[in-house]
Amino acid sequence: MEVEPYYYHPLENIEDVDVFYEAVERERLTKSLSPERPYTYWTIELYDQINGIRGGGGLGILAADTRRVAEKMGVAFALITPFYPYEVRQNLKNGQIVDQHFPVNYRNFGFKLVDKVFIKCHDNLCQLDVIEKKFKNTRIIAITEPNFGELYSGTSGSDHRLYQEVALGFGGYAALKLIGLKPAIMQLNEVATFFAALARLDELVRNGMDFYEAVVYTRKHTLYTNHTLVQAAEAEFSEGQFENYVFPNLKSLAVKRWLKDKFSNGKLKLSSVTIEIAELKSGVSKLHTRVADYKDIAGNKVKFKAITNGIDMDAWVLAETMSFYHRANILDRFNAPTPNYDEGIELLSSEKIRELKRYGRGILNACLKDRPDQNGKILRFSGNDFIFDFKRRFVDYKRPDLPFRNPDRLRNILEKRNAHYIIAGRVHAGDETMSNKLRCLLEMVNRDDYLKTHVHYIADYDEKLAFGLSVGSNVAINIPIVGLEACGTSWMKDVANLNMLISTHDGGVADASINSYLSVSGENDEEELNMLYQRMEEAILAWENDFDLEFIIKRQLSAFLPIISGTRMMKDYLDYLFPM
Ligand SMILES: *Cc1c(COP(=O)(O)O)cnc(C)c1O
């Protein structure tokens, strides 16, 4: 018999997780989901470097985590996404961000060519390759061709983006048919995947279903997951663009008419039609669901069901820490918190925390070996060094520059403990404003002899660096402008890896009480900045005191573990999609 070394589970009451999962798998899922009728997940972005697909940020990270969690839970699952033949890596040259483009071959990543499908563009046939990679009960089906371009190439309302989105939707739907799969559910990860649901609607009508029945059927089986806060910010496509890329792919006149009707002044936002084609709608945190400002075509506010994002703990948490979580009965074998997880957390001592962070520090050093900072210096930290990190895309609302508004104060704080501050985050391709902001920030840092050797920017932020920093630093700083982060997942990696979290009360962080972590709040930037500096000082002191360290880390873990578990997220989706 195979022994599961760290898993121990008392079979005592009906709350028991095993009983629950068995019920889920037997009673519900087997009826609704099967290998031929999988849960389908559509995403224009996947961040899964091991499988050759590099995304831009959180949206793609979430997609990869969702598939891996489905694999562990035994859920029949197919993820449909583009395979981009080029990826962008970022470098820093003389303080300036430089993008480099590298070709990627899917054959080097275990994908197999299935066959070809065709879509129409400008009344020409465009040939798309369908490639596939299987992972137990799940698979990635990707659409690709040599001129598919890069992720988010061109502006968001451009012809090329529309082409990519149409190729994923119509091409991906044709690919499912080709492979012999029928979607039990279509989860649309943001509106760029709308065309997949449209392809289904068109097929139903073409096969003889009454148009209204087909709309109802498609709606019932489509979930639109929104990650964006303001509809107004979304790009529009013109009717002319649809004439070229979308309408030629529709066989049903009724569907074409329905879609044409949705244009207003010759323009269309995909969210307006995605809202219509999906009866099920979700947002990615409790706060996001409350503040997301979306109207349907009739002008009514759209209600989103809150299903907070989670992470695949196996992918993001240090192996030694996962062993501890399982041994202490904090996580069950599906990586969901056990009913008594709080008792397990009580077993976490300051010694254990320090020991696990020492392992993590080694991984961080290995990760930094070929990634110099802005001054070409290769960093190597001892177990005694103190590290703050700010690792997130370099965009305005996340406020990467806020901690640098008072450089004297920042220097004082770092000097007290001879601490380091690591910044990692990619600038969106072509974002001149943020690229300049980063350059100014680094110039300012380099003018100060102390900051120059204690503040480090590491270019080309990716999964590996995200992991290295989560397991190897002491304190993570997450300070988006409140109301602008939909959920965020990098802070989840920090909490799970026993970093101290300093954060504004925003996104998924606000799912928990404001007293469960080192929170930053205030009436304005200045007040928030002052509180941020206080929290940094507090964190340094807490790491020097066993009692405080233990108290803060346990409190965080206890409040957030149920929130950050990807298994919990998948269970929430299944409950929503297949109600008992
Ligand atoms: C986790 C992760 C993200 C998500 O970051 P958020 O700012 O929390 O949305 C983005 N990029 C990479 C490489 C990550 O690992």
The ligand as a MOL file (V3000), in Angstrom:
LIG
                    3D

  0  0  0     0  0            999 V3000
M  V30 BEGIN CTAB
M  V30 COUNTS 15 15 0 0 0
M  V30 BEGIN ATOM
M  V30 1 C 1.8490 36.0900 -8.5260 0
M  V30 2 C 2.3400 36.8080 -9.7120 0
M  V30 3 C 1.6240 37.9020 -10.2080 0
M  V30 4 C 0.3620 38.4000 -9.5810 0
M  V30 5 O 0.6530 39.6050 -8.9560 0
M  V30 6 P -0.4270 40.5660 -8.3250 0
M  V30 7 O 0.2350 41.8840 -8.3880 0
M  V30 8 O -0.6700 40.1350 -6.9480 0
M  V30 9 O -1.6490 40.4880 -9.1690 0
M  V30 10 C 2.1230 38.5480 -11.3340 0
M  V30 11 N 3.2580 38.1440 -11.9320 0
M  V30 12 C 3.9690 37.0990 -11.4710 0
M  V30 13 C 5.2090 36.6910 -12.1800 0
M  V30 14 C 3.5350 36.3930 -10.3510 0
M  V30 15 O 4.2420 35.3420 -9.9170 0
M  V30 END ATOM
M  V30 BEGIN BOND
M  V30 1 1 1 2
M  V30 2 1 2 3
M  V30 3 2 2 14
M  V30 4 1 3 4
M  V30 5 2 3 10
M  V30 6 1 4 5
M  V30 7 1 5 6
M  V30 8 2 6 7
M  V30 9 1 6 8
M  V30 10 1 6 9
M  V30 11 1 10 11
M  V30 12 2 11 12
M  V30 13 1 12 13
M  V30 14 1 12 14
M  V30 15 1 14 15
M  V30 END BOND
M  V30 END CTAB
M  END
